Amino acid sequence: MVGTNLKAETTKLMELRTAMELEMNAIIESLCCPGGPGLSGNLLDSEGFPREDVDIMSIRANRQRLAVLRNDHKNVTEKISQNIQVLHSARLASGPSQDSGNLTSSTSSNFIATTTPSSAMDVDIVSKPFALVDEITEASPAAEDGVQLGDQVVKFGDMESSDNLLQRLAGEAQRNQGRAISMVVIRQGTLVNLSVTPRAWEGRGLLGCHFRIL
């Protein structure tokens, strides 16, 4: 009963996290639209007066809401991770079953490449993400290659863990500049395969997104 309740709670948390991600994407799209101020652009003109070409109150409200959502998203993700660890430990302790047999067969490379999981819970238990895309710039290489805000990274190139994450991500991107890197993420409970090509663009870095360690 406890396991069932915990699984139901975790499923609800995943649904809440998905709703947060959709709202964050909408806010970012609004702030980063053509002519918009972006996530941190100056709201003053060259003379130090409030800009007249944007709705400053709305922008400040959106930025504040985005900050709250990011914090809440982090807390929910951490709670989901804790619940999954408990469920995973309980499943291992209970021994093999028909359900766990299905999970074991799903861990093959074919599962990541071609199979859509039937349960968001099974996805997170099988493939534990090590990083979260918590910021992405419009028209950046990452955005153009399909990366989305809130994607949970399971694999990036040869990386499958968060040890020295930022340094290793930067190194992986630099070594593969102009070449496609395989990237596997969990998005709304489903494993998604991406091909990301680090490359120079008008913004900073080679990808244009920020990762947070989970």
Buried (B, 14 or more C-beta within 10 A) or exposed (E): EEEEEBBEEBBEBBEBBBEBBEBBBEBBEEBBEEEBBBBEEEEEEEEEEEBEEBEBEEBEEBBEEBEEBBEBBBEBBEBBBEBBEBBBEEBEEEEEEEEBEEBEEBEEEEBBEEEEBEBBBBBBBBBBBBBBBBBBBBEBBBBBBBBBBBBBBBBBBEBBEBEEBEEBBBEBBEEBEEEEBEBBBBBBBEBBBBEBBBBEBEEEBBBBBBBBEB
